[in-house]
Structure formats: structure tokens, C-alpha cells
Amino acid sequence: MTGFVVRGLAAAALVFAAGCSGTNAVSQDVAGSNGFQQGDASLRWIAAGDRHTVDGVSGELLDGAAFDLSTWRGHVVVVNFWQSDCAPCREEAQALDQVYRESRQQGVEFLGVDIRDGRAQAQTFARTHHVTYPSLYDEDGTVGLHFHGLPPNATPTTIVLDGHGGIAARHSGAILYTQLRSVVDRVLAEQT
């Protein structure tokens, strides 16, 4: 019995030490998925009067330039949370960029939020998948905390903000071109 207790205490001390030291002191592991939570492809709309405003999103883009989301107030903004080794993120990249290129003349802005990648990994993803809109570098995954009321809940997640910075819609999981185009058009129609 004493050996069992000693082994148990030693194991507990090891777990405690591993959880409180090093650069990965806070585990972002979700059920062994390295932070990925499978999206269910659901689209959730929020009525205009019930929308939470997104404030405080700022940081550094992948190219090193400073960024502050509040400078885009007055525009519909599509925010896509992605990670370079996420297969659904690769699948949706072309659709996102196509809607971005088509809707820019209507004043729609796009922002990628790269989570948990190294900068070089993220830059390679953007270049390889021809992502032409800017992406915020969010290695520690804290940008999503600013999306009160309807935060990102999967990798990838696409959130559409209205011109007041309110969360109008969230799509959980990879989004198709037709789905995104429809969401953007609906939020644009609300603005007129």
C-alpha cells in the first residue's frame, strides 16, 4: 500500500510540474485534438438588436504591420479563424478569398486570424493558398476572447460583423462559397 501511495504522489507531482512550467503551461488541447474542435457546419444569426459589439481586437498582421479592427467600423467585416495544419481551413481558403475579391468594391473587409501557428508556418499557408486579405497573428489564441456572445467555437470559424462592429452571424466549421456569399449579402442588405 505504501508503494502505491508513493507512486501516486510522485505521478501527481510530475503532472503538477509539467502543467506549471515551460512555454505550454496552459494546455490548449481539446480532447486530444491539439486545439481543434470539429465544427458542425451550423450558421447562427443574431437579430440586430441582440448583437454584441466586438472591441479590443488589435495586434500584428502576418507581415508585421500593426492592426486595429476598430478602424474598419462602418464596414461589414468577415473574420475567419484558421490554423495552417487544419484540413477544413485549407478546403475553405479559396472560397473565402473569392468572396473577398468580389465584395471589396461593396466595402466588405476580410480578416484572417491565424491561431497557434508560428509566423513562418502561417505565412506559408497564406502564400500557398493564395489568401490575399490580411491575417492577424494570434499565436496564443486570445483574439477569440473579444467575441463576446458568439465566440469562435471550432477551427475554422467564420464570424461576420455588421457596420457597427456587432456579431451578425457565425458559421462553425468550413464554409462554402455560396454560404459565405449569402451571409455577406444579407448583412450588406441590412446596412442600406
C-alpha positions in Angstrom: 0.0 0.0 0.0 2.8 2.4 0.8 4.5 1.9 -2.6 1.1 2.6 -4.3 0.8 5.9 -2.3 4.4 7.0 -3.1 3.9 6.2 -6.8 0.6 8.2 -6.8 2.2 11.2 -5.1 5.2 11.1 -7.5 2.9 11.0 -10.5 0.8 13.9 -9.1 4.0 15.9 -8.6 5.1 15.2 -12.2 1.7 16.3 -13.6 1.7 19.5 -11.4 5.3 20.4 -12.5 4.5 19.8 -16.2 1.4 21.9 -16.0 3.1 24.9 -14.4 6.3 25.2 -16.3 7.6 25.9 -19.8 6.0 27.7 -22.7 3.0 25.4 -22.9 1.9 25.9 -19.2 -1.7 26.4 -20.4 -2.9 23.4 -22.4 -5.0 24.3 -25.5 -5.6 20.6 -26.1 -9.3 19.7 -26.8 -9.9 16.0 -26.1 -6.5 15.1 -27.8 -7.2 17.3 -30.8 -4.4 19.9 -30.4 -6.9 22.7 -30.1 -9.2 21.7 -33.0 -12.9 21.4 -32.2 -14.8 19.9 -35.1 -17.3 22.4 -36.5 -20.9 21.3 -37.2 -21.3 23.5 -40.3 -24.1 25.4 -38.5 -24.8 29.0 -39.2 -26.2 31.1 -36.4 -27.8 34.5 -37.0 -28.2 37.2 -34.4 -31.0 39.8 -34.6 -29.7 43.3 -35.0 -30.9 44.4 -31.5 -29.2 41.4 -29.8 -25.7 41.7 -31.2 -22.6 42.0 -29.1 -20.1 44.6 -30.3 -16.5 43.3 -30.8 -14.0 45.7 -29.2 -10.3 45.5 -28.4 -9.1 43.4 -31.4 -5.7 44.6 -32.3 -2.2 43.2 -32.8 0.2 42.4 -35.5 -0.5 41.1 -39.0 1.5 38.3 -40.5 3.6 40.8 -42.4 4.5 42.6 -39.1 2.2 45.6 -39.6 0.1 46.9 -36.7 -3.7 46.3 -37.0 -6.7 47.6 -35.1 -10.1 46.2 -36.1 -11.9 49.4 -34.9 -10.5 51.2 -38.0 -13.0 49.2 -40.1 -16.1 50.4 -38.3 -18.8 51.3 -40.8 -17.8 48.2 -42.9 -19.2 44.7 -43.0 -16.2 42.6 -41.8 -15.7 38.9 -42.3 -13.4 37.3 -39.6 -12.1 33.8 -40.3 -10.2 31.9 -37.5 -7.8 29.4 -39.0 -4.7 27.3 -38.5 -2.2 26.1 -41.1 -2.5 22.4 -40.4 -6.3 22.4 -40.3 -7.7 20.5 -43.3 -11.1 22.3 -43.3 -9.2 25.6 -43.3 -7.3 24.6 -46.4 -10.6 23.5 -48.0 -12.3 26.8 -47.5 -9.4 29.2 -48.3 -10.3 29.6 -51.9 -13.9 30.3 -51.3 -13.1 32.9 -48.6 -10.6 34.7 -50.9 -13.1 34.6 -53.8 -15.8 36.3 -51.8 -13.3 38.8 -50.5 -12.2 39.8 -54.1 -15.9 40.0 -55.2 -17.1 42.1 -52.3 -14.3 44.5 -51.8 -16.0 47.1 -54.0 -19.0 47.0 -51.7 -16.8 48.0 -48.8 -16.6 44.5 -47.2 -13.4 43.8 -45.3 -11.8 40.4 -44.5 -9.5 39.5 -41.7 -8.0 36.1 -41.1 -7.0 35.2 -37.5 -4.2 32.6 -37.5 -4.2 30.7 -34.2 -1.4 28.7 -32.6 1.0 28.7 -35.6 4.5 30.0 -35.9 4.7 33.1 -38.1 6.6 31.3 -40.9 4.0 28.5 -40.9 1.2 31.0 -41.2 2.9 33.0 -43.9 3.5 29.8 -45.9 -0.2 28.9 -45.6 -1.4 32.3 -46.8 1.0 32.2 -49.8 0.3 28.6 -50.7 -3.5 29.0 -50.6 -3.4 32.5 -52.3 -5.0 34.3 -49.3 -4.9 37.9 -50.4 -6.6 39.5 -47.4 -4.7 40.3 -44.2 -4.4 37.9 -41.3 -3.8 38.7 -37.7 -1.0 36.7 -36.0 -2.6 35.2 -32.9 -0.1 32.6 -31.7 -1.6 32.3 -28.2 -5.2 32.1 -29.4 -6.6 35.0 -27.4 -8.2 37.1 -30.1 -11.4 35.0 -29.9 -11.9 36.1 -26.3 -13.0 39.5 -27.7 -16.0 38.0 -29.5 -18.5 38.1 -26.5 -21.9 36.5 -27.1 -20.9 34.3 -30.0 -17.2 33.4 -29.9 -15.4 31.1 -32.3 -16.2 27.6 -31.3 -14.4 25.5 -33.9 -11.4 25.6 -36.2 -12.2 27.1 -38.6 -14.9 29.6 -37.6 -16.2 32.5 -39.7 -17.8 35.4 -38.0 -19.5 38.3 -39.8 -19.7 41.7 -38.2 -22.1 44.4 -39.2 -21.1 48.0 -39.8 -21.4 48.8 -36.1 -19.0 46.0 -35.1 -21.8 43.7 -33.9 -21.7 40.0 -34.4 -24.3 39.3 -37.1 -23.5 35.7 -37.8 -21.2 32.8 -37.0 -20.5 29.8 -39.2 -18.9 26.9 -37.3 -16.6 24.7 -39.5 -15.6 25.1 -43.1 -17.8 27.5 -45.1 -18.7 27.1 -48.7 -18.6 29.9 -51.3 -22.4 30.0 -51.6 -22.9 30.1 -47.9 -20.5 32.9 -47.3 -21.7 34.9 -50.3 -25.3 34.6 -48.9 -24.3 35.8 -45.4 -22.3 38.7 -46.7 -25.1 39.8 -49.0 -27.7 39.6 -46.2 -25.6 41.7 -43.8 -24.9 44.2 -46.6 -28.6 44.5 -47.2 -29.2 45.3 -43.6 -26.8 48.2 -43.9 -28.8 50.0 -46.5 
